[in-house]
Each structure stands twice: as structure tokens, then as C-alpha cells.
Amino acid sequence: MIVSALIVDDDRDVRRMLSSILEDEGYSVEAVDSGRNAINACEKLPFDVALVDINLPDVKGTELLRKMKQLQPKMVKIIITGHPSIENAVKALNEKSDGFISKPFDPQELLAMIKKLIVEKQNDYVQMMKEVEDAQKNNPFVKYQNPNKW
């Protein structure tokens, strides 16, 4: 399975470096320089993971997370910042960031975080689907919504 990644950073060198790291690991990568372009990309393509800079020219990365969650709820979202602070970490968590990493970062740590978070998100989704199936089996209202089975 090819994992698709969206990189959102206004620094061209950071976009290139992250793209190179992820592409070398077999990821399909789209890199954009603004929140507006990130939203456009999310409206066109599904992504498994997004790496979002906290300081973008048109929007705070933490604000962008909210919109991205609406568009792609299963996507893993990781905030990347060159300005780590308790305040930024709390904002990222409040906006449902799945991860938070400071620049400069170790590429292997970043890759390990991405892999771990993708597996966790997939497991959560599988568990949710199992619970829905179980509810359908055990709920007479759901069972008999289909008149052909009456």
C-alpha cells in the first residue's frame, strides 16, 4: 500500500527535504506552501498523513488542522514547528493534531512517528467499523430497516 502525504510549509527547502525523506521511503508526496493550497489539495486528493508547519503565511497551522479534519477525518495530522513552546503544543492538541515535532528533527524519528500514528489511526477506524457492524447485528431497528428481510 502506498501512503500519501501532504506537506504544508512555506519554506521551500523544508518542503524539498521532507519530500525527499518521504519519497525515499516510498510515500506519494504532495507539497504546498500555504493553508489555502493545502485545503485545495485536500479537496482534490485523499491523504494518509499531513505534515503542517505551525506558521504559514495565510493561516496558523493549528487553525488549518480544524478544516483539514473536516475534509479528511481519517488523515493523520502532525504539526511541525521551528518555534516549539508549551502554548503551541497545547494549541496543536486542542485542534486535534495527532503529533507535534520540532525543527530541526531527526528524519528517522519523524518516519517512526508517522508510521506509528498511521497504524494507530487505522486500528481506530477498524475498531469503529467493527463496533458499527456489531451494533447493526444486535439492534433490531437496524436489522429490519430492509423490508426485503421481513
N, C-alpha and C positions, 0 to 999 in steps of 0.2 A: 504494500500500500504506500503510495506516495503522499507525504504530508505536505500540505500547502501552508505557506507562511506569508504574512503581511508585515512588512517593516515600515514603520511610520517615524521618520526622523528628518529634521530639516538640514542636518549636516550630511553632505554628500559622501564624505569619507566614512562616516559611521554606517550609512546605508550600504556602501560598497563592501565594507568589512563584514557586516552582518550577512549580507547576501552571499559573500564568498564562503563564510563559515557554514551557513545552512546549505548552500548548493553542494558544497563538498561532502555533506552528509546525505545528499540525495533528496533534499527538500525542493519543492517547487516554490519559487520566491517571487513576490511582487513587492517592489519598494516604492514608497511615495514620500513626498516632502511636506505634507500638510494634513490637517484634520479633514478638510474638505475633500482632498483627493483620497483619503482613507475611506470616507463614507461612500464616495463614488465606487471605489474598488469593492467594498463590502456589498454594495447593491448589485454588482455585476457578477461576482465570483464568491464561492464559499471558501473559507479559510479555516484551517485547524488551529492555527496559532497566530497571534498578533504581538509584535514587539513594538511598544509605543513609547516614544520619548515623552517625558513629562512636560517639557517646554517646547511647544510648537508655535509657529508664527501666528496662527489664526485661532488657536484654541488651546486650553490646558489639556494635557494628555488625560488627566483624571476625568475631565468633562467628556472627552471623546469616548471613554470607556462606556459610559451610560448609553450613548447612541449605538455603539458597536454591539452592546449586549442586546439591544432591541432588534438589531438587524440579524445578528448571528449568535443566538444564546449558547450554542454548544462550543463556540470558539474559546480557546484558552487565551487570556489576555495578560501580558506581562509588561509592567511599567519599567522603563529603563531611564535612569537619570544620572546626570553628572553633578546634581545638587542634592545628595542624599540628606534627608532630615526626618525627624520624627513626624513633623507636620505632613510632609509629602507621603510618607509611608501610610499614615492614618487616612489621608485623602484617597490614596490608591485602594486601600482595603475597603473604605466606605463606598467606593464606586465599583466594588466587586472585581478588583484586579485579582487574578489568580496567582500572580507572583510580582516580585519587586527586586530589581537588581541595579547595583550602582556601577557607573563607569569610573574608571576602567574595570573591566570584568575579565575573568578567565573564561575563554571560549568553551573549555570542557565543562566548567560549572554551569554555564548557560545552557549548553546542549543537554546536560543531565537534568537540569530544571525543566526544560521544555519536554523532554521525554517523560519524566515523572508526572508532570501536570496533564499531559495528553492522556496518559494511561488512566489517571485518576478521573478525568472528565469522562472518558469512555466508560469506565466502570460505573460511574454515577448514572450515566444515561442508560446503560444496560439494566441496572438495578431499577430505575424508574420504569422502564418498559416492562420489566418482569412484574412489578407491582401493579401496573395498569392491567396486564393480562390476568393476573390473579384476581383483581377486583372484578373484571368482566366475567370471569368464571364463577365467582362467588356471589355476584349481585344479580338477583332475578330481574331487576329492571333492565339492566344492560343485556342480559341473556335474551330477553323476549322483545327487544326493540325490532327484531327482524320478523315480520309476520310469517315468512316462509317456514320458520322453525316452529310455529304454534301448532 
